[in-house]
Amino acid sequence: MNNIIAGVIVGVVALPLGMAFAIASGAKPEQGLYTSIVAGLVISLFGGSRVQISGPTGAFIVILAAITAKYGIVGLQIATMMAGVMLLLMGLTKMGAVIKFIPAPVIVGFTAGIGVIIWVGQWRDFFGLPKVAGEHFHEKTLHLIQALPDLHPATTALALLSLMLVIFTPKIPYLKRLPGPLVAMVAATLIQTVFVFDGVATIGSAFGGIPQGLPGFSIPAVTPALLVELVGPAFTIAMLGAIESLLSAVVADGMTGTKHNSNQELVGQGLANIVTPLFGGFAATGAIARTATNIRNGGTSPLAGVVHCLLLLLIVLFLAPAAANIPLAALAAILFVVAYNMSEIRHFKHMLRHAPRADVAILLITFVLTVFTDLVVAVNIGVILATLHFLRRMAASVDVHEVKGEDLAMELKHHGIERLPDDVLVYEVEGPFFYGAVENFARVLGITHTEPRVLILRLKRVPFIDGTGLRSLEEVCQSLQARGIRVMLCDACPDVRHALVKSGIAHMLGRGGIYRKLIHAVRSCLSPTDTTAQPS
């Protein structure tokens, strides 16, 4: 019973949001409802979270609006299906865990940037402004500011009332159980129906209302040239959808104490985005706000998601004509609040004040690029900068140092060796031996101030070694051998030992070049013919 109640409540919440997100994305309001119904049903049945509610979301608005403006609604649907295939492949190839590694400053930066774009993008419907020109964000914003003196009084009044109702309904006794967006939409619609203010844009005046019933099955017309053009936009939808859905699933896990299956979630998202455009919808993903509403109202299984879809289906079948008088200003007010919640201002400010300087720089760069250039560019550059910063820190953490004889005294005496021979040097490498650490390694070993007979490299604390690291190690060993210095490697873990053998370094060093333990290498130095040396 709790799942049925939760499903009904979530369906009521999803009603205004689905239409608002569709209109902001350049689609028709009913397409937002179709997306909520079809995608929500498929993901509830095949996704990796038992409580996830999916549908159109605010995070997609910027991307989808740009695709619709350039390629039309058919182009958007084709890009959505392509993104669905990509998401399905991500899930089948177990990429769910990898998506989670996108750094927090990048995620916070681009979601805050999307929030700003959505907020400014709704000014026209909120204030009843005329259509303005401008291709870029700063141009549109400037023209909207210049047009503000021409705002439509009735539209603005309805928008402000709707905004107040969205914000304060949860704080009003007897109304706190009702969804604020629904209260705002119903109130504004009733006022417009009664007073019929001139010049107030409604769903009826802008879109001709909402058709009663569901669309039939239809395959969008596809051409090879269009497929090639839409690869980039489709990949953006897929990546953003994967991030958004998995973030929502993580939030749900925290609220319920459960554990979602990230790869199955991507499979469900992929199937939904393949199927939904065939029934008039567009891109969908996990919706954090609706998922949280589901959990807070007792949702514990996919049944709640199915009920939410059935409720929206009944509304479309029987109440669609009533949507004609819904003011666009009310939907714009709802999106104002969505944009504010997406921007996570408190989290953004906290990160600015307390995060390391490099993370703050990545946050601000991603935010600025999202707002003023392009979300794809912003995310790519943000991830690249975060990766480079991580590699720099990892390389700095790799330590190559000489181990003195006195530091090894106890270990040697335990095995019956008095001391380390004077003509034997021991160096220890600590940290991952990857391409970022190569320079540090080569520099330290290249400036040995003595010419020892033997140089032992201890790899006990090297968890892995990559191709560049192997090549650098080989070059250093060859350089030392050319100077007449014998090189030995010891204490490597199984993975590193396998890499050393496979790369040919073990063969280059010859028998007695790689030892399992440091003590065996030292014994070999004391007596090259000693049978206890145990070379590997």
Long-range contacts (C-beta under 8 A, 24 or more apart in sequence): 2-297, 2-298, 2-299, 2-300, 3-298, 3-299, 3-300, 3-301, 3-303, 3-304, 3-307, 4-303, 4-304, 4-307, 5-297, 5-298, 6-293, 6-294, 6-295, 6-297, 6-298, 6-299, 6-304, 6-307, 7-294, 7-299, 7-303, 7-304, 7-305, 7-306, 7-307, 7-308, 7-310, 7-311, 8-307, 8-308, 8-311, 9-179, 9-293, 9-294, 9-297, 10-53, 10-290, 10-293, 10-294, 10-297, 10-299, 10-304, 10-305, 10-308, 11-307, 11-308, 11-309, 11-310, 11-311, 11-312, 11-315, 12-179, 12-182, 12-311, 13-179, 13-181, 13-182, 13-289, 13-290, 13-293, 14-40, 14-53, 14-55, 14-287, 14-290, 14-308, 14-312, 15-182, 15-185, 15-312, 15-315, 16-181, 16-182, 16-184, 16-185, 16-330, 16-331, 16-334, 17-55, 17-56, 17-181, 17-287, 17-289, 17-290, 17-334, 17-338, 18-55, 18-56, 18-312, 19-203, 19-323, 19-326, 19-331, 20-181, 20-331, 20-332, 20-334, 20-335, 20-338, 21-55, 21-56, 21-57, 21-58, 21-60, 21-61, 21-335, 22-56, 22-282, 23-206, 23-207, 23-328, 23-331, 24-58, 24-61, 24-65, 24-118, 24-121, 24-122, 24-335, 25-56, 25-60, 25-61, 25-64, 25-65, 25-68, 25-76, 25-282, 26-64, 26-65, 26-67, 26-68, 26-69, 26-73, 26-76, 27-64, 27-68, 27-73, 27-76, 27-282, 28-73, 28-207, 29-203, 29-207, 29-210, 29-323, 30-210, 30-211, 30-280, 30-316, 30-320, 31-73, 31-280, 31-281, 31-282, 32-56, 33-210, 33-312, 33-315, 33-316, 34-214, 34-215, 34-276, 34-279, 34-280, 34-281, 34-316, 35-276, 35-281, 35-282, 35-283, 35-284, 36-284, 36-308, 36-309, 36-312, 37-214, 37-281, 37-309, 37-312, 37-313, 37-316, 38-272, 38-275, 38-276, 38-279, 38-281, 38-309, 39-272, 39-273, 39-275, 39-276, 39-281, 39-284, 40-284, 40-305, 40-308, 40-309, 40-312, 41-305, 41-306, 41-309, 42-268, 42-271, 42-272, 42-275, 42-276, 43-268, 43-269, 43-271, 43-272, 43-284, 43-286, 43-305, 44-302, 44-304, 44-305, 44-306, 44-309, 45-268, 45-302, 45-306, 46-264, 46-267, 46-268, 46-271, 46-272, 47-245, 47-264, 47-265, 47-267, 47-268, 47-269, 47-286, 47-302, 48-96, 48-249, 48-260, 48-261, 48-262, 48-263, 48-264, 48-265, 48-266, 48-267, 48-268, 49-248, 49-249, 49-252, 49-253, 49-258, 49-260, 49-261, 49-265, 49-286, 49-291, 50-258, 50-260, 50-300, 50-301, 50-302, 51-252, 51-256, 51-258, 51-291, 51-294, 51-295, 51-299, 51-300, 51-301, 51-304, 51-305, 52-245, 52-248, 52-249, 52-252, 52-260, 52-265, 52-286, 52-291, 52-305, 53-286, 53-287, 53-290, 53-291, 53-293, 53-294, 53-304, 53-305, 53-308, 54-245, 54-269, 54-272, 54-284, 54-285, 54-286, 54-287, 54-305, 55-284, 55-287, 55-290, 56-282, 56-283, 56-284, 57-244, 57-284, 57-285, 57-286, 57-287, 57-288, 58-114, 58-115, 58-118, 58-335, 58-338, 58-339, 58-342, 59-111, 59-114, 59-240, 59-244, 59-285, 59-342, 60-237, 60-240, 60-241, 60-244, 60-283, 60-285, 61-114, 61-117, 61-118, 61-121, 62-114, 62-117, 62-118, 62-375, 63-233, 63-236, 63-237, 63-240, 63-375, 64-237, 64-282, 64-283, 65-121, 66-233, 67-230, 67-233, 71-226, 71-229, 71-230, 71-233, 73-282, 74-220, 74-221, 75-226, 75-230, 76-282, 76-283, 77-220, 77-277, 77-281, 77-282, 78-220, 78-222, 78-226, 78-227, 78-230, 78-277, 79-230, 79-233, 79-234, 79-237, 79-283, 80-234, 80-237, 80-273, 80-276, 80-277, 80-281, 80-282, 80-283, 81-220, 81-273, 81-274, 81-277, 81-278, 82-227, 82-230, 82-231, 82-234, 82-238, 83-234, 83-235, 83-237, 83-238, 83-241, 83-273, 83-283, 84-238, 84-269, 84-270, 84-271, 84-272, 84-273, 84-274, 84-275, 84-276, 85-270, 85-274, 86-234, 86-235, 86-238, 86-270, 87-238, 87-241, 87-242, 87-266, 87-267, 87-269, 87-270, 87-273, 88-266, 88-267, 88-270, 88-271, 88-274, 89-270, 90-238, 90-242, 90-266, 90-270, 91-263, 91-264, 91-265, 91-266, 91-267, 91-268, 91-269, 91-270, 92-263, 92-267, 94-263, 95-242, 95-263, 95-266, 96-242, 96-246, 96-261, 96-262, 96-263, 96-264, 96-265, 96-266, 97-262, 97-263, 99-239, 99-242, 99-243, 99-246, 99-262, 99-266, 100-246, 100-250, 100-262, 102-243, 102-383, 103-359, 103-362, 103-382, 103-383, 103-386, 103-390, 104-351, 104-359, 105-351, 105-355, 105-359, 105-360, 105-362, 105-363, 105-366, 105-382, 105-386, 106-362, 106-363, 106-366, 106-379, 106-382, 106-383, 106-386, 107-243, 107-247, 108-344, 108-347, 108-348, 108-351, 108-363, 109-362, 109-363, 109-364, 109-365, 109-366, 109-367, 109-370, 109-378, 109-382, 110-366, 110-367, 110-370, 110-375, 110-378, 110-379, 110-382, 111-342, 111-343, 111-344, 112-342, 112-343, 112-344, 112-345, 112-348, 112-367, 112-370, 113-366, 113-367, 113-368, 113-369, 113-370, 113-371, 113-375, 113-378, 114-339, 114-342, 114-370, 114-375, 115-339, 115-340, 115-341, 115-342, 115-343, 115-344, 116-339, 116-343, 116-371, 117-370, 117-371, 118-335, 118-338, 118-339, 118-342, 119-335, 119-336, 119-339, 119-340, 119-343, 120-144, 122-332, 122-335, 122-336, 122-339, 123-332, 125-155, 125-159, 125-201, 125-328, 125-329, 125-331, 125-332, 126-155, 126-156, 126-159, 126-329, 126-332, 126-333, 126-336, 127-151, 127-152, 127-155, 127-156, 127-159, 128-152, 128-154, 128-155, 128-156, 128-199, 128-200, 128-201, 128-329, 136-372, 137-371, 137-372, 138-372, 152-199, 152-200, 154-197, 154-198, 154-199, 154-200, 155-197, 155-199, 155-200, 155-201, 155-327, 155-329, 156-329, 158-188, 158-191, 158-192, 158-197, 158-200, 158-327, 158-329, 158-330, 159-327, 159-329, 159-330, 159-332, 159-333, 160-333, 161-187, 161-188, 161-191, 162-187, 162-188, 162-327, 162-329, 162-330, 162-333, 162-334, 163-333, 163-336, 163-337, 166-333, 166-334, 166-336, 166-337, 167-337, 179-293, 180-337, 181-334, 181-337, 184-330, 184-333, 184-334, 185-326, 185-330, 185-331, 185-334, 187-330, 188-326, 188-327, 188-329, 188-330, 189-322, 189-325, 189-326, 189-327, 189-330, 192-325, 192-326, 192-327, 193-325, 200-327, 200-329, 201-327, 201-328, 201-329, 202-324, 202-325, 202-326, 202-327, 202-328, 203-323, 203-324, 203-325, 203-326, 203-328, 204-323, 204-324, 204-325, 206-328, 209-320, 209-321, 209-323, 209-324, 210-316, 210-320, 210-321, 210-323, 210-324, 211-320, 212-316, 212-317, 212-318, 212-320, 212-321, 213-316, 213-317, 213-320, 214-279, 214-280, 214-313, 214-316, 214-317, 215-279, 215-280, 216-279, 217-278, 217-279, 218-278, 218-279, 218-280, 219-278, 220-277, 232-376, 236-375, 236-376, 237-273, 237-283, 239-379, 240-285, 240-375, 240-379, 241-269, 241-273, 241-283, 241-284, 241-285, 242-266, 242-269, 242-285, 244-285, 244-286, 244-288, 245-269, 245-285, 245-286, 246-286, 247-286, 247-288, 248-285, 248-286, 248-287, 248-288, 248-291, 249-286, 251-288, 251-291, 251-292, 252-291, 252-292, 252-295, 255-292, 255-295, 255-296, 256-295, 256-300, 289-338, 289-341, 358-389, 361-385, 362-386, 362-389, 391-436, 392-436, 394-431, 394-432, 394-434, 394-436, 394-437, 395-434, 395-436, 395-437, 395-439, 395-440, 397-431, 398-429, 398-430, 398-431, 398-432, 398-433, 398-436, 398-437, 398-440, 398-441, 399-429, 399-430, 399-431, 400-427, 400-428, 400-429, 400-430, 400-440, 400-441, 400-444, 400-445, 401-427, 401-428, 401-430, 401-444, 402-426, 402-427, 402-428, 403-427, 403-428, 403-458, 408-518, 411-518, 411-519, 412-519, 412-522, 415-519, 415-523, 417-519, 417-522, 417-523, 417-526, 420-522, 421-453, 421-454, 421-522, 421-525, 421-526, 423-452, 423-453, 423-454, 424-452, 424-453, 424-454, 424-455, 424-456, 424-522, 424-525, 425-450, 425-452, 425-454, 425-455, 425-456, 426-456, 426-458, 426-518, 427-455, 427-456, 427-457, 427-458, 428-457, 428-458, 428-460, 428-461, 429-457, 429-458, 429-459, 429-461, 429-462, 430-461, 430-462, 431-461, 431-462, 431-463, 432-462, 432-463, 432-464, 432-465, 433-459, 433-462, 433-464, 433-465, 433-466, 433-469, 433-473, 433-496, 434-464, 434-465, 434-466, 434-468, 434-469, 435-466, 435-467, 435-468, 435-469, 437-469, 438-468, 438-469, 438-472, 441-469, 441-472, 441-473, 441-476, 442-472, 442-475, 442-476, 445-476, 445-480, 446-476, 446-479, 451-483, 451-484, 451-485, 452-485, 453-485, 453-486, 453-525, 454-485, 454-486, 454-487, 454-488, 454-525, 455-480, 455-485, 455-486, 455-487, 455-488, 456-488, 456-489, 456-490, 456-518, 456-521, 456-522, 456-525, 457-487, 457-488, 457-489, 457-490, 458-490, 458-491, 458-518, 459-489, 459-490, 459-491, 459-492, 459-493, 459-496, 460-490, 460-491, 460-492, 460-493, 460-518, 462-492, 462-493, 462-496, 463-493, 463-495, 463-496, 464-495, 464-496, 464-499, 465-496, 465-499, 465-500, 470-499, 470-500, 470-503, 470-505, 473-505, 474-503, 474-504, 474-505, 474-508, 477-505, 477-508, 477-509, 478-508, 487-513, 488-512, 488-513, 488-514, 488-515, 488-521, 488-524, 488-525, 489-513, 489-514, 489-515, 490-514, 490-515, 490-516, 490-517, 490-518, 490-520, 490-521, 491-515, 491-516, 491-517, 491-518, 497-536, 511-535
